[in-house]
Amino acid sequence: MKILFLRLRVMWRRFRHGERHLEADSRHHATQVDALMRRANPFYSWQERANWIIDIVQWLRHVPKVSMLDDDARLRVKQQRLRFLLEWLDSNRDVRRVVQATLQKTLREAAGPELFCATGLPHEPAFFSELTEHAVKLVLPKPPFEADLSALFTALFPTPEDADWLLALDKQSVAQIWKLIADDGIAHSYQQQIDEALIYLAATVLADGISKAFRQKLDPKMPLQATPFMVLRRELETYLYVSPRDEAALRSVRMLIAVCQAQTDRIYAHLDEHGVSVSLVYRVERMRAQLTRMALLTDLRSVIYSTGALGQDTETGAGQPGAGQIQALLGDLIAAHHQRSSVRGLIQRSFSLLARKMVERNADHGEHYIARDSKEYRAMLKAAGRGGVITAFTVLGKSLVSTVGAARFFEGVFASLNYAVSFIAISAVGGVLATKQPAVTAPVLASKMGQLDTVEGLRALLSEIALLLRSQAAAVFGNLMGVVPAMLLISGAIMLATDAPMMTAERASASLHSLSVIGPTPLFAAFTGILLWLSSLVSGFADNWFALRRLREALTHQRRLVFVLGAMRAERWAAWLDRNVAQIAGNVSLGLLLGMTPVLAQFFGLPLDVRHVTLATGSLTAAASSLGWEVLAAPQFWLAVAGIASIAVLNVGVSFACALTLALRARDVPARIRRLVFRAALRRFSASPRSFLFPERPAAPAAAPAPQADAAAAYAPDGDPAEPVSPSEASPLRQRQPGSRHG
């Protein structure tokens, strides 16, 4: 209502005042422009002249903060202000001469090719130094720039939207601006700076291209002088200094730039196959940006030499194609500067490939944790049962550690060792720990989201979702069926051996109270889900690191290891470590996270704790057996049981959500596809919730469905019909028709 009232008020004022409002604006603008232009003085210092130019551009860019103008209207306001400024200078010749002298002297003194070879490009040689530089620039004030055109350029255009404004300028305005700020001497100077920027960029690309880290990733191996990076440097120098107008030399430079870009693609392919290094990814990204800038500068230089001047005709002053090239280059500089100055963007660009590689490796491991039929479901229950039995001894070890009375830090260390040894033991006996699988099975789901161009792909994905959740339910059920009887047996054995319960009454009551659903238990369970996801990241990172360092080959041929074990045993041992390094790292990291995180949180005064469904069930069983059968009638016990249920849901849900979010972002799955999948999954769950928890019975043979029904219905995992996909949900998908190319 307030916005509507303001719009009506503006419309009423425009209707009342009409042309008088425009005349008032013109008089107001004339006063402001007169004050700005009369501040021009070519004898001021370079810093004062630069600040004056920044004030002019800020006046051109100014739009009221409280404005109902859309983006196009804001752009028109800026263009109108520019035209008004140019017309005012044309009508005040004496002020124009002073302004022109001030602008030209400022540009003439701004030496150096940094505007073309540094603006919008990474500066530092490594990722973490670049990240530190970005963080420092965000926190500390910028020092005054002295005769630095690159710093002046970035100060003139502080927002990414300025690129649109610059590119939208008409040819007449560009020609007037060029005539105002430059002459032949300035044009020649900037032509030389473009050449210097090309040489600098070629030298930087060459330094990275012939480095050992790059050459090891390229096949076939070739001599340094034959690498395209060395040839690019030689051909570029020939083109710039020997034959600047030779079209053949220009084509050779362009071809070599494209060849060098293809080499970076080959490096990416090698990293994608053999492991990812963040520092190498950063250097490859920097080289790609530098090669792209070289291509832009080469195109601009060729246009300059074909027109005879930088952006204007030497005789008439009319705009030439070079003016459009300059606008495109300056717009690219603005966009690249704001893109590269973002800390978040730097992290995303440098870690995207690593995240995708970790997701893919987790997906490879996650395939083993999916129960696809009744037989595999029963196998999952048995494996989870073995994991539950071992977890009962983990709870016993945790109880013993807490009764020792050691310092809190050492208690956390012993608890971490207890967890890590138990988790490794579970893996050694082929067991499964509940809630640990979602973090490695969610990438499997994300890997199948790229196949949703057909209704069949959506059906397959919904079946995969049901299989994943069913596998998690089997792991939870198996763990609980294993840990409860094992914990009762351990409690009974302790009672027979010591004639005392495993826990005192006070400690057992405190344990029941800590697991109550009414309290912080759901929060701790969600926090534990995040820790489970973090352990999966450590697992994927360790697998990537092992592959990147080529440790399998190194261990296979390590001389001392071969001498001690023999060649065959060393090779088998290296292969076993290659297969299991991710699992070992994940188990150890999860043990450290569960054991040490509460200790570190309490050190900082944060009342955080962990709640894992299997460990919590073991603690609940131990507490109930210590209190006796009468505890089953106490409300506190059933609140703890409800707390166990919430822990199971939140452990699985939070871990799965975090892993799935990372996997979707790493694979660039569109938001439209994600929404479609979530809606379809909810509809299927509401139609058949049992299929998400228990295996389906084999369906009886039935007649083949009609083609229309087969194209419209989505089937449950084991053949049971579920609710059909609505036309609105199936609209983004292509129906496969008999005889079509997609069939």
VMD Tcl script that draws the C-alpha trace (Angstrom):
set ca {
  {0.00 0.00 0.00}
  {2.86 2.38 0.83}
  {4.56 1.75 -2.53}
  {1.27 2.33 -4.36}
  {0.75 5.62 -2.50}
  {4.26 6.81 -3.40}
  {3.77 5.93 -7.07}
  {0.47 7.80 -7.20}
  {2.11 10.81 -5.56}
  {4.92 10.86 -8.13}
  {2.45 10.57 -10.99}
  {0.35 13.44 -9.55}
  {3.40 15.68 -9.18}
  {4.46 14.97 -12.77}
  {0.94 15.75 -13.96}
  {0.82 19.06 -12.03}
  {4.28 20.34 -12.84}
  {4.75 18.91 -16.35}
  {7.63 20.63 -18.14}
  {8.35 22.83 -15.13}
  {9.71 19.75 -13.32}
  {12.12 19.04 -16.19}
  {13.25 22.65 -16.27}
  {13.90 22.59 -12.52}
  {15.98 19.43 -12.95}
  {17.97 21.07 -15.74}
  {18.68 24.15 -13.61}
  {19.70 21.91 -10.71}
  {21.98 19.85 -12.96}
  {23.51 22.98 -14.47}
  {24.43 24.24 -11.00}
  {26.03 20.95 -10.05}
  {27.92 20.58 -13.34}
  {29.18 24.16 -13.16}
  {30.57 23.56 -9.66}
  {32.21 20.29 -10.73}
  {33.77 21.54 -13.96}
  {35.22 24.70 -12.43}
  {37.21 22.53 -10.02}
  {39.34 21.35 -12.94}
  {42.96 22.44 -12.74}
  {45.77 20.78 -14.73}
  {48.33 22.06 -12.19}
  {46.88 20.05 -9.29}
  {48.63 16.89 -8.14}
  {47.75 13.61 -9.84}
  {45.87 12.42 -6.74}
  {43.70 15.55 -6.64}
  {42.93 15.28 -10.35}
  {42.05 11.59 -9.94}
  {39.66 12.39 -7.08}
  {38.04 15.08 -9.25}
  {37.48 12.54 -12.05}
  {35.96 10.11 -9.55}
  {33.56 12.86 -8.40}
  {32.47 13.44 -12.00}
  {31.72 9.77 -12.60}
  {29.88 9.53 -9.29}
  {27.68 12.43 -10.37}
  {26.96 10.63 -13.64}
  {26.17 7.39 -11.81}
  {24.05 9.03 -9.10}
  {20.53 7.73 -8.67}
  {18.52 8.43 -5.48}
  {18.71 5.57 -2.99}
  {14.94 5.66 -2.55}
  {13.77 5.32 -6.13}
  {11.04 3.42 -7.95}
  {13.05 3.27 -11.18}
  {13.81 -0.10 -12.69}
  {17.21 -1.02 -14.12}
  {16.45 0.30 -17.61}
  {15.17 3.59 -16.22}
  {18.29 3.99 -14.06}
  {20.42 3.38 -17.15}
  {18.53 6.06 -19.09}
  {19.02 8.55 -16.22}
  {22.79 8.02 -16.35}
  {22.86 8.46 -20.11}
  {20.79 11.65 -19.88}
  {23.20 13.06 -17.32}
  {26.15 12.24 -19.60}
  {24.53 13.96 -22.58}
  {23.71 16.98 -20.43}
  {27.33 17.18 -19.26}
  {28.70 17.01 -22.82}
  {26.23 19.65 -24.05}
  {27.11 21.92 -21.13}
  {30.82 21.67 -21.98}
  {30.09 22.45 -25.65}
  {28.28 25.62 -24.58}
  {31.08 26.70 -22.18}
  {34.22 26.61 -24.32}
  {36.54 28.27 -21.83}
  {35.73 25.73 -19.09}
  {35.91 22.90 -21.65}
  {39.53 23.76 -22.55}
  {40.57 23.58 -18.87}
  {38.66 20.33 -18.35}
  {40.19 18.80 -21.47}
  {43.71 19.78 -20.44}
  {43.18 18.32 -16.96}
  {41.81 15.02 -18.24}
  {44.48 14.58 -20.88}
  {47.30 15.38 -18.50}
  {45.94 12.84 -16.00}
  {45.75 10.10 -18.61}
  {49.13 10.98 -20.06}
  {50.82 10.64 -16.68}
  {49.10 7.31 -15.87}
  {51.83 5.05 -17.24}
  {52.07 1.28 -17.13}
  {50.14 -1.62 -18.68}
  {48.55 -2.76 -15.39}
  {45.08 -1.72 -16.55}
  {45.21 -4.34 -19.33}
  {47.30 -7.10 -17.73}
  {46.33 -6.88 -14.04}
  {42.76 -5.58 -13.68}
  {40.37 -8.45 -13.12}
  {43.11 -11.12 -13.16}
  {44.57 -13.12 -10.25}
  {47.78 -11.55 -9.01}
  {49.27 -13.95 -6.48}
  {51.13 -17.16 -7.45}
  {49.12 -19.42 -5.12}
  {45.56 -19.82 -3.88}
  {46.03 -19.07 -0.18}
  {48.13 -15.97 -0.84}
  {45.41 -14.73 -3.21}
  {42.75 -15.49 -0.58}
  {44.75 -13.59 2.06}
  {45.15 -10.64 -0.30}
  {41.40 -10.52 -0.94}
  {40.65 -10.67 2.79}
  {43.13 -7.90 3.58}
  {41.61 -5.66 0.90}
  {38.16 -6.17 2.39}
  {39.31 -5.18 5.89}
  {42.01 -2.54 5.49}
  {41.53 0.87 3.81}
  {43.12 1.28 0.41}
  {46.26 3.45 0.20}
  {46.23 6.47 -2.14}
  {47.15 5.52 -5.69}
  {49.82 7.49 -7.48}
  {49.62 7.64 -11.30}
  {48.00 4.19 -11.39}
  {45.37 3.94 -14.09}
  {44.30 0.46 -12.97}
  {43.43 1.68 -9.45}
  {41.69 4.76 -10.90}
  {39.66 2.58 -13.26}
  {38.42 0.29 -10.47}
  {37.55 3.34 -8.32}
  {35.55 4.88 -11.17}
  {33.36 1.78 -11.61}
  {32.67 0.32 -8.13}
  {29.69 -1.88 -9.08}
  {29.26 -4.67 -11.69}
  {26.26 -2.80 -13.19}
  {28.66 -0.14 -14.49}
  {29.65 -2.52 -17.27}
  {26.08 -2.40 -18.67}
  {26.11 1.38 -18.49}
  {29.43 1.56 -20.35}
  {28.35 -0.88 -23.04}
  {25.04 0.96 -23.57}
  {26.71 4.25 -24.60}
  {25.87 5.31 -28.15}
  {28.58 5.90 -30.77}
  {28.17 9.69 -30.74}
  {28.69 9.91 -26.98}
  {31.73 7.64 -27.19}
  {33.24 9.79 -29.92}
  {32.63 12.98 -27.89}
  {34.18 11.46 -24.78}
  {37.23 10.26 -26.73}
  {37.71 13.68 -28.29}
  {37.51 15.25 -24.83}
  {39.94 13.00 -22.97}
  {42.54 11.91 -25.55}
  {44.75 12.97 -28.44}
  {47.13 11.22 -30.81}
  {49.92 11.12 -28.25}
  {47.72 9.46 -25.63}
  {46.39 6.99 -28.20}
  {49.91 6.02 -29.23}
  {50.95 5.64 -25.59}
  {48.09 3.27 -24.84}
  {48.81 1.27 -27.97}
  {52.30 0.68 -26.58}
  {50.84 -0.26 -23.20}
  {48.63 -2.87 -24.88}
  {51.75 -4.36 -26.49}
  {53.54 -4.37 -23.13}
  {50.53 -6.04 -21.50}
  {50.56 -8.77 -24.16}
  {54.27 -9.45 -23.56}
  {53.75 -9.54 -19.79}
  {50.81 -11.95 -20.07}
  {52.73 -14.18 -22.48}
  {55.69 -14.32 -20.08}
  {53.42 -15.23 -17.15}
  {51.67 -17.94 -19.17}
  {55.05 -19.28 -20.28}
  {56.35 -19.46 -16.70}
  {53.40 -21.62 -15.65}
  {53.18 -23.61 -18.88}
  {56.75 -24.94 -18.78}
  {56.74 -25.61 -15.02}
  {57.16 -29.19 -13.87}
  {53.69 -29.34 -12.32}
  {52.10 -28.53 -15.69}
  {54.38 -30.62 -17.91}
  {53.78 -33.75 -15.83}
  {50.07 -33.51 -16.59}
  {50.53 -33.26 -20.38}
  {51.06 -36.15 -22.80}
  {52.92 -36.75 -24.97}
  {56.07 -35.31 -23.42}
  {57.88 -32.82 -25.64}
  {60.99 -30.59 -25.43}
  {60.54 -27.20 -23.79}
  {61.20 -25.32 -27.00}
  {58.43 -27.25 -28.75}
  {55.73 -26.57 -26.17}
  {52.95 -24.25 -27.40}
  {53.71 -21.83 -24.55}
  {57.26 -21.24 -25.81}
  {56.06 -20.97 -29.41}
  {53.37 -18.48 -28.36}
  {55.97 -16.18 -26.82}
  {58.14 -16.26 -29.97}
  {55.25 -15.74 -32.38}
  {53.82 -12.91 -30.28}
  {57.14 -11.05 -30.27}
  {57.40 -11.52 -34.04}
  {53.89 -10.16 -34.53}
  {54.37 -7.15 -32.24}
  {57.84 -6.00 -33.23}
  {58.57 -7.42 -36.70}
  {55.29 -7.60 -38.62}
  {52.53 -5.79 -36.68}
  {50.27 -5.57 -39.75}
  {50.82 -9.12 -41.02}
  {47.54 -11.04 -41.02}
  {49.37 -14.37 -41.13}
  {51.30 -13.52 -37.97}
  {48.05 -12.46 -36.29}
  {46.35 -15.74 -37.23}
  {49.34 -17.66 -35.87}
  {49.11 -15.87 -32.52}
  {45.36 -16.50 -32.28}
  {45.83 -20.18 -33.14}
  {48.54 -20.59 -30.48}
  {46.34 -18.93 -27.86}
  {43.62 -21.47 -28.69}
  {46.18 -24.33 -28.49}
  {47.33 -23.14 -25.05}
  {43.71 -23.00 -23.90}
  {43.28 -26.58 -25.12}
  {46.31 -27.55 -23.03}
  {44.60 -26.22 -19.91}
  {41.60 -28.41 -20.77}
  {43.92 -31.43 -20.90}
  {45.33 -30.52 -17.49}
  {41.78 -30.37 -16.12}
  {41.04 -33.78 -17.60}
  {44.17 -35.20 -15.96}
  {43.21 -33.72 -12.59}
  {39.69 -35.03 -12.95}
  {41.07 -38.54 -13.47}
  {44.04 -38.71 -11.11}
  {43.15 -36.35 -8.26}
  {42.74 -32.62 -7.74}
  {45.22 -30.11 -6.34}
  {43.73 -26.78 -5.23}
  {46.95 -24.88 -5.92}
  {47.21 -26.36 -9.42}
  {43.54 -25.61 -10.13}
  {44.17 -21.99 -9.12}
  {47.15 -21.72 -11.45}
  {45.20 -23.27 -14.33}
  {42.32 -20.84 -13.72}
  {44.78 -17.96 -13.71}
  {46.30 -19.12 -16.99}
  {42.88 -19.46 -18.61}
  {41.96 -15.92 -17.55}
  {45.28 -14.59 -18.88}
  {44.84 -16.35 -22.22}
  {41.31 -14.96 -22.53}
  {42.64 -11.46 -21.84}
  {45.37 -11.98 -24.45}
  {42.73 -12.89 -27.02}
  {40.76 -9.71 -26.24}
  {43.84 -7.50 -26.44}
  {44.95 -9.14 -29.69}
  {41.54 -8.47 -31.26}
  {41.62 -4.87 -30.08}
  {45.14 -4.34 -31.39}
  {44.24 -5.74 -34.82}
  {41.27 -3.35 -35.03}
  {43.47 -0.42 -33.97}
  {45.99 -1.07 -36.72}
  {43.26 -1.61 -39.31}
  {41.53 1.72 -38.50}
  {44.69 3.74 -37.97}
  {43.75 5.14 -34.54}
  {42.46 4.06 -31.16}
  {38.71 4.35 -31.45}
  {38.22 7.26 -33.87}
  {38.90 8.34 -37.40}
  {42.01 10.48 -37.62}
  {40.37 12.91 -40.06}
  {36.70 13.16 -39.14}
  {36.74 12.05 -35.52}
  {33.79 9.76 -36.15}
  {33.50 6.57 -34.21}
  {35.15 3.52 -35.80}
  {34.85 -0.20 -35.02}
  {37.74 0.26 -32.60}
  {35.43 2.21 -30.30}
  {33.16 -0.80 -29.91}
  {36.18 -3.00 -29.22}
  {37.33 -0.60 -26.51}
  {33.87 -0.55 -24.94}
  {33.80 -4.35 -24.94}
  {37.26 -4.53 -23.38}
  {36.45 -1.98 -20.67}
  {33.18 -3.76 -19.90}
  {35.06 -7.03 -19.60}
  {37.58 -5.36 -17.26}
  {34.78 -4.13 -14.98}
  {33.02 -7.51 -14.90}
  {36.27 -9.44 -14.37}
  {37.40 -7.09 -11.60}
  {34.21 -7.52 -9.58}
  {34.11 -11.26 -10.21}
  {37.71 -11.76 -9.16}
  {37.50 -9.47 -6.12}
  {34.87 -11.71 -4.50}
  {36.31 -13.99 -1.80}
  {33.34 -16.33 -2.17}
  {33.83 -16.53 -5.93}
  {37.54 -17.27 -5.51}
  {36.79 -20.15 -3.14}
  {34.05 -21.53 -5.38}
  {36.25 -21.42 -8.49}
  {39.21 -23.05 -6.77}
  {37.31 -25.73 -4.86}
  {34.60 -26.62 -7.38}
  {36.67 -29.29 -9.12}
  {37.89 -30.68 -5.79}
  {34.31 -30.81 -4.50}
  {33.17 -32.65 -7.62}
  {36.03 -35.13 -7.37}
  {35.27 -35.81 -3.70}
  {31.60 -36.22 -4.56}
  {32.41 -38.71 -7.33}
  {34.70 -40.74 -5.08}
  {32.04 -40.81 -2.36}
  {29.53 -41.90 -4.98}
  {31.78 -44.82 -5.95}
  {31.95 -45.91 -2.31}
  {28.25 -45.22 -1.73}
  {27.13 -47.77 -4.33}
  {28.11 -50.51 -1.86}
  {25.66 -49.24 0.77}
  {22.49 -49.46 -1.34}
  {20.12 -52.41 -0.85}
  {18.42 -52.91 -4.23}
  {16.32 -56.00 -3.49}
  {15.08 -58.14 -0.61}
  {18.27 -60.19 -0.54}
  {20.48 -57.12 -0.25}
  {18.08 -55.67 2.33}
  {18.54 -58.76 4.51}
  {22.31 -58.56 3.98}
  {22.21 -54.93 5.10}
  {20.29 -55.92 8.23}
  {22.88 -58.59 9.06}
  {25.81 -56.23 8.46}
  {24.14 -53.53 10.56}
  {23.48 -56.11 13.28}
  {27.21 -56.86 13.45}
  {27.85 -53.14 13.66}
  {25.34 -52.85 16.50}
  {27.02 -55.62 18.48}
  {30.40 -53.89 18.25}
  {28.78 -50.55 19.11}
  {27.59 -52.09 22.40}
  {31.24 -52.57 23.36}
  {31.87 -48.99 22.23}
  {29.27 -47.82 24.74}
  {30.99 -49.95 27.40}
  {34.32 -48.34 26.56}
  {32.77 -44.89 26.72}
  {31.34 -45.70 30.15}
  {34.74 -46.88 31.40}
  {36.46 -43.74 30.06}
  {33.97 -41.49 31.87}
  {34.51 -43.34 35.18}
  {38.31 -42.97 35.08}
  {38.08 -39.33 36.14}
  {40.78 -38.06 33.75}
  {41.09 -34.45 32.67}
  {38.43 -33.35 30.18}
  {40.91 -33.13 27.30}
  {42.31 -36.62 27.87}
  {38.79 -37.94 28.33}
  {38.02 -36.62 24.85}
  {41.21 -38.19 23.46}
  {40.37 -41.60 24.97}
  {36.78 -41.34 23.73}
  {38.06 -40.53 20.22}
  {40.36 -43.55 20.27}
  {37.47 -45.70 21.49}
  {35.23 -44.51 18.67}
  {37.90 -44.79 15.98}
  {38.94 -48.34 16.97}
  {35.29 -49.41 17.12}
  {34.44 -47.95 13.71}
  {37.50 -49.57 12.13}
  {36.55 -52.87 13.76}
  {33.04 -52.57 12.31}
  {34.52 -52.10 8.84}
  {36.96 -54.99 9.38}
  {34.18 -57.48 10.15}
  {32.03 -56.24 7.29}
  {29.59 -54.40 9.53}
  {27.67 -51.20 8.93}
  {27.20 -48.22 11.23}
  {23.84 -46.49 10.88}
  {23.69 -42.83 9.71}
  {27.19 -43.04 8.26}
  {25.96 -44.04 4.80}
  {23.84 -40.97 3.88}
  {26.91 -38.80 3.37}
  {28.35 -41.23 0.81}
  {25.09 -42.34 -0.81}
  {23.71 -38.85 -1.48}
  {26.34 -38.29 -4.24}
  {25.01 -41.42 -5.93}
  {21.61 -39.75 -6.06}
  {23.08 -36.48 -7.38}
  {24.97 -38.35 -10.11}
  {21.64 -39.59 -11.48}
  {19.98 -36.17 -11.50}
  {21.72 -35.29 -14.74}
  {19.60 -37.91 -16.56}
  {16.22 -36.23 -16.02}
  {15.52 -35.33 -19.64}
  {12.85 -38.06 -19.87}
  {10.02 -39.48 -17.81}
  {11.98 -42.76 -17.59}
  {14.85 -40.85 -15.99}
  {12.51 -39.39 -13.37}
  {11.09 -42.84 -12.63}
  {14.60 -44.24 -12.18}
  {15.57 -41.38 -9.89}
  {12.50 -41.77 -7.69}
  {13.24 -45.47 -7.41}
  {16.83 -44.59 -6.44}
  {15.58 -42.25 -3.71}
  {13.38 -45.01 -2.31}
  {16.30 -47.45 -2.40}
  {18.59 -45.03 -0.59}
  {16.14 -44.26 2.19}
  {15.22 -47.94 2.48}
  {18.92 -48.78 2.88}
  {19.27 -46.18 5.65}
  {16.22 -47.64 7.41}
  {17.72 -51.14 7.16}
  {21.00 -49.91 8.67}
  {19.19 -48.20 11.56}
  {16.96 -51.23 12.23}
  {19.91 -53.62 12.09}
  {22.02 -51.49 14.43}
  {19.21 -51.28 16.97}
  {18.51 -55.01 16.75}
  {22.19 -55.66 17.38}
  {23.00 -53.10 20.05}
  {19.99 -53.68 22.35}
  {20.47 -57.44 23.05}
  {24.27 -57.08 23.09}
  {24.01 -54.26 25.62}
  {21.61 -56.29 27.77}
  {24.05 -59.22 27.75}
  {26.95 -56.95 28.70}
  {24.91 -55.39 31.53}
  {23.89 -58.84 32.76}
  {27.50 -60.05 32.67}
  {28.65 -57.06 34.67}
  {25.84 -57.61 37.18}
  {26.87 -61.29 37.62}
  {30.59 -60.46 37.85}
  {30.45 -57.47 40.20}
  {27.03 -57.88 41.84}
  {26.36 -54.24 40.90}
  {24.60 -52.62 37.93}
  {26.59 -51.12 35.08}
  {25.47 -47.60 36.06}
  {24.52 -46.08 39.38}
  {20.92 -44.92 39.78}
  {21.92 -41.26 39.61}
  {23.99 -41.75 36.48}
  {21.33 -43.88 34.78}
  {18.64 -41.26 35.51}
  {20.93 -38.55 34.16}
  {21.48 -40.61 31.00}
  {17.72 -41.00 30.48}
  {17.21 -37.29 31.04}
  {19.97 -36.36 28.54}
  {18.23 -38.42 25.82}
  {14.76 -36.94 26.37}
  {13.10 -35.51 23.29}
  {12.13 -32.51 25.44}
  {15.46 -30.76 25.59}
  {18.56 -30.19 23.46}
  {18.64 -33.75 22.10}
  {17.22 -32.82 18.63}
  {19.74 -29.98 18.34}
  {22.63 -32.28 19.28}
  {21.37 -34.90 16.83}
  {21.33 -32.37 13.98}
  {24.82 -31.24 14.95}
  {25.97 -34.86 14.87}
  {24.55 -35.15 11.35}
  {26.87 -32.32 10.30}
  {29.82 -34.15 11.88}
  {28.89 -37.30 9.96}
  {28.92 -35.29 6.73}
  {32.28 -33.72 7.60}
  {33.77 -37.17 8.10}
  {32.63 -38.09 4.58}
  {34.44 -35.01 3.27}
  {37.61 -36.14 5.02}
  {37.14 -39.57 3.46}
  {36.83 -38.13 -0.04}
  {39.72 -35.73 0.53}
  {41.99 -38.57 1.69}
  {41.08 -40.66 -1.35}
  {41.79 -37.71 -3.66}
  {45.08 -36.96 -1.88}
  {46.19 -40.59 -2.14}
  {45.48 -40.60 -5.89}
  {47.05 -37.17 -6.49}
  {50.31 -38.13 -4.79}
  {50.33 -41.46 -6.68}
  {51.02 -43.25 -3.41}
  {49.96 -46.62 -4.76}
  {52.75 -46.56 -7.33}
  {55.15 -45.05 -4.80}
  {54.50 -47.77 -2.23}
  {54.61 -50.52 -4.83}
  {58.12 -49.52 -5.88}
  {59.45 -48.25 -2.54}
  {62.81 -49.98 -2.21}
  {62.83 -50.64 1.53}
  {59.23 -51.85 1.51}
  {59.96 -54.19 -1.40}
  {63.06 -55.48 0.40}
  {61.08 -56.23 3.58}
  {57.85 -57.58 2.11}
  {58.83 -58.65 -1.35}
  {57.56 -57.25 -4.64}
  {54.26 -59.17 -4.71}
  {53.32 -58.45 -1.09}
  {54.26 -54.75 -1.45}
  {52.03 -54.47 -4.52}
  {49.10 -56.20 -2.78}
  {49.55 -54.06 0.32}
  {49.59 -50.85 -1.77}
  {46.47 -51.98 -3.66}
  {44.68 -52.76 -0.37}
  {45.59 -49.35 1.02}
  {44.37 -47.69 -2.18}
  {40.98 -49.41 -1.79}
  {40.59 -48.72 1.92}
  {42.31 -45.38 2.59}
  {39.02 -43.48 2.28}
  {37.29 -45.82 4.73}
  {40.14 -45.64 7.24}
  {40.32 -41.85 7.05}
  {36.55 -41.55 7.41}
  {36.42 -43.81 10.47}
  {39.31 -42.11 12.23}
  {38.01 -38.62 11.45}
  {34.51 -39.53 12.65}
  {35.96 -40.87 15.90}
  {37.93 -37.66 16.44}
  {34.92 -35.50 15.62}
  {32.58 -37.37 17.97}
  {35.15 -37.49 20.79}
  {36.88 -34.11 20.61}
  {34.17 -31.76 19.35}
  {32.28 -31.64 22.71}
  {35.58 -31.02 24.51}
  {36.56 -28.14 22.24}
  {33.03 -26.71 22.36}
  {33.07 -26.71 26.17}
  {36.50 -25.07 26.13}
  {34.91 -22.12 24.33}
  {31.86 -22.18 26.60}
  {29.49 -23.80 24.10}
  {27.21 -26.47 25.64}
  {27.39 -28.78 22.61}
  {27.32 -32.56 22.68}
  {26.90 -35.38 20.16}
  {23.97 -37.75 19.80}
  {24.39 -40.78 17.53}
  {21.38 -43.05 17.25}
  {23.23 -46.36 17.81}
  {25.41 -45.06 20.62}
  {22.43 -43.32 22.22}
  {20.37 -46.54 22.02}
  {23.18 -48.43 23.70}
  {23.35 -45.83 26.48}
  {19.55 -45.98 26.91}
  {19.64 -49.78 27.14}
  {22.46 -49.68 29.70}
  {20.61 -47.08 31.80}
  {17.29 -48.99 31.64}
  {18.94 -52.30 32.61}
  {20.64 -50.59 35.56}
  {17.35 -49.14 36.83}
  {15.33 -52.36 36.43}
  {12.13 -53.36 34.65}
  {10.04 -50.81 36.53}
  {11.65 -48.05 34.44}
  {9.47 -49.15 31.51}
  {6.48 -47.58 33.28}
  {8.26 -44.24 33.81}
  {7.43 -41.36 31.43}
  {11.11 -40.41 31.40}
  {11.98 -43.68 29.63}
  {9.45 -43.15 26.83}
  {10.58 -39.55 26.38}
  {14.07 -40.96 25.88}
  {12.68 -43.49 23.36}
  {11.07 -40.59 21.47}
  {14.43 -38.84 21.66}
  {16.09 -41.88 20.04}
  {13.57 -41.69 17.18}
  {14.31 -37.98 16.68}
  {18.05 -38.70 16.75}
  {17.68 -41.31 14.00}
  {15.67 -38.97 11.78}
  {17.94 -35.97 12.28}
  {21.20 -37.93 11.97}
  {20.11 -39.34 8.64}
  {18.28 -36.24 7.41}
  {20.91 -33.60 8.17}
  {23.82 -35.71 6.94}
  {21.94 -36.62 3.76}
  {20.84 -33.02 3.16}
  {24.38 -31.62 3.54}
  {25.89 -34.24 1.26}
  {23.15 -33.89 -1.33}
  {23.47 -30.09 -1.37}
  {27.22 -30.32 -1.95}
  {26.76 -32.97 -4.64}
  {24.10 -30.93 -6.47}
  {26.25 -27.80 -6.42}
  {29.32 -29.74 -7.54}
  {27.39 -31.18 -10.50}
  {25.56 -27.92 -11.33}
  {22.11 -29.52 -11.25}
  {19.57 -26.76 -12.10}
  {17.22 -25.56 -9.37}
  {14.23 -26.40 -11.57}
  {15.26 -30.06 -11.68}
  {15.82 -30.13 -7.92}
  {12.34 -28.74 -7.22}
  {10.78 -31.22 -9.62}
  {12.51 -34.15 -7.93}
  {11.59 -33.03 -4.40}
  {7.92 -32.60 -5.32}
  {7.77 -35.98 -7.05}
  {9.52 -37.69 -4.12}
  {7.05 -36.22 -1.62}
  {4.11 -37.36 -3.74}
  {5.50 -40.89 -3.95}
  {6.21 -41.03 -0.21}
  {2.65 -39.94 0.58}
  {1.33 -42.58 -1.83}
  {3.51 -45.48 -0.61}
  {5.49 -44.74 2.59}
  {6.13 -48.44 3.22}
  {8.33 -48.70 0.12}
  {10.76 -46.19 1.71}
  {11.26 -48.36 4.80}
  {10.82 -52.02 3.89}
  {11.46 -54.13 0.78}
  {8.53 -54.76 -1.51}
  {7.14 -58.22 -2.11}
  {7.67 -59.55 -5.62}
  {4.79 -58.49 -7.83}
  {2.65 -61.07 -9.64}
  {2.97 -61.16 -13.44}
  {0.52 -58.79 -15.08}
  {-0.48 -57.79 -18.56}
  {1.53 -55.10 -20.26}
  {0.06 -51.65 -19.57}
  {-1.28 -49.41 -22.25}
  {1.28 -47.07 -23.86}
  {-0.52 -44.01 -22.51}
  {-0.47 -45.32 -18.95}
  {3.15 -46.40 -19.28}
  {4.17 -42.93 -20.39}
  {2.30 -41.15 -17.63}
  {2.80 -43.33 -14.54}
  {5.89 -43.52 -12.34}
  {6.47 -46.98 -10.85}
  {7.64 -47.88 -7.38}
  {11.06 -49.57 -7.02}
  {9.93 -53.19 -7.21}
  {7.11 -52.85 -9.66}
  {4.22 -51.61 -7.49}
  {2.36 -48.74 -9.15}
  {2.60 -45.40 -7.42}
  {0.82 -42.14 -8.01}
  {1.28 -40.97 -11.63}
  {3.33 -37.91 -12.40}
  {1.13 -34.92 -13.05}
  {1.38 -33.07 -16.38}
  {2.80 -30.02 -14.61}
  {5.59 -32.15 -13.16}
  {6.32 -33.93 -16.41}
  {6.36 -30.78 -18.53}
  {10.16 -30.27 -18.40}
  {10.70 -33.87 -19.52}
  {10.72 -35.28 -23.01}
  {8.42 -38.22 -23.62}
  {10.17 -41.02 -25.53}
  {7.93 -42.13 -28.38}
  {8.35 -45.41 -30.27}
  {10.63 -44.94 -33.25}
  {12.00 -41.59 -32.07}
  {15.70 -40.79 -32.00}
  {15.68 -40.79 -28.22}
  {14.31 -44.32 -28.04}
}
mol new
graphics top color blue
foreach p $ca { graphics top sphere $p radius 0.5 }
foreach p [lrange $ca 0 end-1] q [lrange $ca 1 end] { graphics top cylinder $p $q radius 0.2 }
display resetview
